[in-house]
Amino acid sequence: MKATKRRANFRARNGGLAACLAPALLCAASGAAANDFPTSARAEFVFACMSTNGQSMEILNKCSCTIDAIAEQMKYDAYVEAETVLRMRQVQGERVAAFRTAEWLRQAVDKLRAAQAEAEVRCF
């Protein structure tokens, strides 16, 4: 009887805590799903950005802000796809002609460029 009463008291005291924490845990889980860029990809972006714009703490913060803003606007897989298309467009030859002419690839690149433009306005 005493054990049952203790469990009931425990649930009564801690049920409110669980109710308060549940929304926070759900928000954290949904944020992680929406923000799926791995740390290594973010670091690669920041290093490239800093090599172009300068090696100061201010530029580090701006470059970090930029990749965070891009990550808010698109999934990592879409980012990789668009970056791959842009890199393939720099290669010469007939084999990569599809990367220059396919409409769906153009749309992927346009989405990345729009995200980059918005991020730069926000962060730089």
ABEGO torsion letter per residue (X at the ends): XAAAAAAAAAAAAAAAAAAAAAAAAAAAAAAAAABABBAAAAAAAAAAAAAAAEABAAAAAAAAAAAAAAAAABBAAAAAAAAAAAAAAABBEAAAAAAAABAAAAAAAAAAAAAAAAAAAAAX
